[in-house]
Amino acid sequence: MIVPALLAAVALSQNVSWGVGARLDLRARTAYAGIDSNSVAAADLGIGLDGQLGLSFGGWNLSVAYDPVFRLREPYAVQNGAHYDYTNRATASADWRHEGSPHPYVRYSFNNGILDLSTLQTPTGSQVPVNPIRGANVINTFGSDVTFGIDWPVSPLTTLTTEGGYFWGGGSDFLSAVTLPVQSSPRGSVRLNTQLAPNDRLQVSLDGRYSLFGLWFGPYDGFLRQRVGLGTLQLLWTHQLSVHTSFDLDAGASVAWGMLPDSTRGKGSTSLNPLGTGGGGFNHQFTFGHDTLLDLRLQASLGPYIDPYLGTAYERIESAGGIGFSSGPHLLAWARTGLSRSLLGGAYDVRSTYEDAGVGWQGAPWWRVDLSGRLSWFYQGSGAVAPNMASGVTNTSGHPLSQTTWVLGLSLTLTRRSE
């Protein structure tokens, strides 16, 4: 119903916002094949498009967006034949707002295409693993995610949020799903957010998630690799020290439950493990003159993580830091770093680091040029986890995996938005 409403609003030309854009990019990167790929460079040419459409009426806010990316890999490698990557991502959202009334909302996203494990990172910044089975770093993926919830105003200073969602996605063919198993994952959460004082906010949250990992292709249709459940109770306190400085602290507890199927694909071993959560962050903005800003962000956390590649939950440490710089309306620069490490050993000893930096020039509101680079390292301990298709059990034989990757990019972004 969202799309017809947007089309009708366009026809009426009322309360409509829109945006279109294109991004051209050249990149040099780690070659993704061969034992010595880290010392061999490869180059790609890419183009990304971006289209957004929004509508507001009677308290309703509706929007849709579509941003495909097409990339020509190593166009100079004529002897091997040029090959193409693509990614399609579409999103839609709807919400209704009226002061003093509950605020319902729904969000949906869908994507499919190519996941390049040699250069892409997870949303938390952790390097994703090399494919330990096929020795390739490019897999075909799909993902569908829906979130629906309601913000309930308890008082002028307190809001209760109830939310649910469901994710379905992973490798879109058999060989890809061996590395990134298809995940079926419902989730739910309850959050109470209150303003304790003018400079203090407290959030209490209870989150639950259940993930089933498997293969749904050919003779292995319905093959179950593992089930994982996770429940977390957490408190988050945010304090505003000044207009330009704030910090946050969080603490809590989690319970993780997991099951590995046995060779009969019937009963399996289960475990229930308590896990701790905690962390903190610091933000500060330095100002120089009238138009020069320097933003500093530091963050560290300890908490549970559901690994979509290993199909299990474990506790891990994460830390990150970043600096953003802007001078006037044109110059921007940034530098970030981060690391993560699981608290388990063997095949579940997963570690990663990343460093990235870049500089951008906003020539006019409609165009921008960026030069950026990223260096990443990933390690997985001995005994790389892989399913045994014949028996339905998990093997743990193997050697440690270690990978260092880099990518340099030069891009031009063109944008046009409604006033």
DAPEKA-V387561 format. One record per pair of residues at least 12 apart in sequence whose C-alpha atoms are under 8 Angstrom apart, sorted by the first residue. I is the first residue (numbers start at 1). J is the second residue. Records with the same first field share a line. If there is no record, write none. Layout:
I = J, J
//
This chain:
2 = 62, 63, 64, 92, 94
3 = 64
6 = 53, 54, 55, 62, 63
9 = 55
15 = 55, 56, 57
16 = 53, 54, 55, 56
17 = 53, 54, 55, 417, 418, 419
18 = 51, 52, 53, 54, 417, 418
19 = 50, 51, 52, 53, 415, 416, 417, 418
20 = 49, 50, 51, 52, 415, 416, 417
21 = 49, 50, 51, 413, 414, 415, 416
22 = 47, 48, 49, 50, 413, 414, 415
23 = 47, 48, 49, 411, 412, 413, 414
24 = 45, 46, 47, 48, 411, 412, 413
25 = 45, 46, 47, 409, 410, 411, 412
26 = 43, 44, 45, 46, 409, 410, 411
27 = 43, 44, 45, 407, 408, 409, 410
28 = 41, 42, 43, 44, 407, 408, 409
29 = 41, 42, 43, 119, 405, 406, 407, 408
30 = 42, 118, 119, 405, 406, 407
31 = 118
32 = 118, 136, 137, 138
33 = 135, 136, 137
38 = 403, 404, 405
42 = 74
43 = 73, 74, 75
44 = 71, 72, 73, 74, 75
45 = 71, 72, 73, 74, 75
46 = 69, 70, 71, 72
47 = 69, 70, 71
48 = 67, 68, 69, 70
49 = 66, 67, 68, 69
50 = 65, 66, 67, 68
51 = 65, 66, 67
52 = 64, 65, 66
53 = 65
59 = 96, 97, 98
60 = 94, 95, 96, 97
61 = 94, 95, 96
62 = 92, 93, 94, 95
63 = 92, 93, 94
64 = 90, 91, 92, 93
65 = 90, 91, 92
66 = 88, 89, 90, 91
67 = 88, 89, 90
68 = 86, 87, 88, 89
69 = 86, 87, 88
70 = 84, 85, 86, 87
71 = 84, 85, 86
72 = 84, 85
73 = 85
85 = 113, 114
86 = 113, 114
87 = 111, 112, 113, 114
88 = 110, 111, 112, 113
89 = 109, 110, 111, 112
90 = 109, 110, 111
91 = 107, 108, 109, 110
92 = 107, 108, 109
93 = 105, 106, 107, 108
94 = 106, 107
100 = 153
101 = 152, 153
102 = 150, 151, 152, 153
103 = 150, 151, 152
104 = 148, 149, 150, 151
105 = 148, 149, 150
106 = 146, 147, 148, 149
107 = 146, 147, 148
108 = 144, 145, 146, 147
109 = 143, 144, 145, 146
110 = 142, 143, 144, 145
111 = 142, 143, 144
112 = 140, 141, 142, 143
113 = 140, 141, 142
114 = 138, 139, 140, 141
115 = 138, 139, 140, 141
116 = 137, 138, 139
117 = 129, 130, 137, 138, 139
118 = 130, 137, 138, 405
119 = 405, 406, 407
125 = 338, 354
126 = 338, 339, 340, 352, 353, 354
127 = 352, 353, 354, 376, 377, 378
128 = 378
129 = 309, 378, 379, 380
130 = 401, 403
131 = 179
132 = 179, 384, 386, 401
133 = 178, 179, 386
134 = 175
139 = 171, 176
140 = 171, 172, 173, 176
141 = 169, 170, 171, 172, 173, 176
142 = 169, 170, 171, 172
143 = 167, 168, 169, 170
144 = 167, 168, 169
145 = 165, 166, 167, 168
146 = 165, 166, 167
147 = 163, 164, 165, 166
148 = 163, 164, 165
149 = 161, 162, 163, 164
150 = 162, 163
157 = 194, 195
158 = 192, 193, 194, 195
159 = 192, 193, 194
160 = 190, 191, 192, 193
161 = 189, 190, 191, 192
162 = 188, 189, 190, 191
163 = 188, 189, 190
164 = 186, 187, 188, 189
165 = 186, 187, 188
166 = 184, 185, 186, 187
167 = 183, 184, 185, 186
168 = 182, 183, 184, 185
169 = 182, 183, 184
170 = 182, 183
173 = 217
174 = 215, 216, 217, 218
177 = 215
178 = 215, 386, 387
179 = 309
180 = 308, 309
181 = 213, 214, 215, 308, 309, 311
182 = 213, 214, 215, 216
183 = 211, 212, 213, 214, 308
184 = 211, 212, 213
185 = 209, 210, 211, 212
186 = 209, 210, 211
187 = 207, 208, 209, 210
188 = 207, 208, 209
189 = 205, 206, 207, 208
190 = 205, 206, 207
191 = 203, 204, 205, 206
192 = 204, 205
199 = 239, 240, 241
200 = 237, 238, 239, 240
201 = 237, 238, 239
202 = 235, 236, 237, 238
203 = 235, 236, 237
204 = 233, 234, 235, 236
205 = 232, 233, 234, 235
206 = 231, 232, 233, 234
207 = 231, 232, 233
208 = 229, 230, 231, 232
209 = 229, 230, 231
210 = 227, 228, 229, 230
211 = 227, 228, 229
212 = 224, 225, 226, 227, 228
213 = 225, 226, 227, 311
214 = 226
220 = 389
223 = 392
224 = 261, 265
225 = 260, 261, 311, 387, 392, 393, 394
226 = 258, 259, 260, 261, 311, 312
227 = 258, 259, 260, 311, 312
228 = 256, 257, 258, 259, 306, 311, 312, 313
229 = 256, 257, 258
230 = 254, 255, 256, 257, 313
231 = 254, 255, 256
232 = 252, 253, 254, 255
233 = 252, 253, 254
234 = 250, 251, 252, 253, 277
235 = 250, 251, 252
236 = 248, 249, 250, 251
237 = 249, 250
244 = 283, 284, 285, 286
245 = 282, 283, 284, 285
246 = 282, 283, 284
247 = 280, 281, 282, 283
248 = 280, 281, 282
249 = 278, 279, 280, 281
250 = 277, 278, 279, 280
251 = 276, 277, 278, 279
252 = 276, 277, 278
253 = 274, 275, 276, 277
254 = 274, 275, 276, 277, 304
255 = 272, 273, 274, 275
256 = 272, 273, 274, 275, 304, 313, 314
257 = 270, 271, 272, 273, 313
258 = 270, 271, 272, 312, 313
259 = 271
260 = 393, 394
261 = 392, 393
262 = 392, 393
263 = 391, 392, 393
264 = 391, 392
265 = 392
275 = 303, 304, 315
276 = 302, 303, 304, 315
277 = 301, 302, 303, 304
278 = 301, 302, 303
279 = 299, 300, 301, 302
280 = 299, 300, 301
281 = 297, 298, 299, 300
282 = 296, 297, 298, 299
283 = 295, 296, 297, 298
284 = 296, 297
291 = 326, 327, 328, 329
292 = 325, 326, 327, 328
293 = 324, 325, 326, 327
294 = 323, 324, 325, 326
295 = 323, 324, 325
296 = 321, 322, 323, 324
297 = 321, 322, 323
298 = 319, 320, 321, 322
299 = 319, 320, 321
300 = 317, 318, 319, 320
301 = 317, 318, 319
302 = 315, 316, 317, 318
303 = 315, 316, 317
304 = 316
310 = 385
314 = 342, 343, 344
315 = 342, 343, 344
316 = 340, 341, 342, 343
317 = 340, 341, 342, 343
318 = 338, 339, 340, 341
319 = 338, 339, 340
320 = 336, 337, 338, 339
321 = 336, 337, 338
322 = 334, 335, 336, 337
323 = 335, 336
329 = 362
330 = 360, 361, 362, 363, 364
331 = 359, 360, 361, 362
332 = 359, 360, 361, 362
333 = 357, 358, 359, 360
334 = 357, 358, 359
335 = 355, 356, 357, 358
336 = 355, 356, 357
337 = 353, 354, 355, 356
338 = 353, 354, 355
339 = 351, 352, 353, 354
340 = 352, 353
345 = 381
346 = 381, 382, 383
347 = 380, 381, 382, 383, 384, 385, 396, 400
348 = 380, 381
349 = 379, 380, 381
350 = 378, 379, 380, 381
351 = 378, 379, 380
352 = 376, 377, 378, 379
353 = 376, 377, 378
354 = 374, 375, 376, 377
355 = 374, 375, 376
356 = 372, 373, 374, 375
357 = 372, 373, 374
358 = 370, 371, 372, 373
359 = 371, 372
365 = 415
366 = 414, 415, 416
367 = 412, 413, 414, 415
368 = 412, 413, 414
369 = 410, 411, 412, 413
370 = 409, 410, 411, 412
371 = 408, 409, 410, 411
372 = 408, 409, 410
373 = 406, 407, 408, 409
374 = 406, 407, 408
375 = 404, 405, 406, 407
376 = 404, 405, 406
377 = 402, 403, 404, 405
378 = 401, 402, 403, 404
379 = 400, 401, 402, 403
380 = 400, 401, 402
381 = 399, 400, 401
382 = 397, 398, 399, 400, 401
383 = 395, 396, 397, 398, 399, 400
384 = 396, 397, 398, 399, 400, 401
385 = 397
//
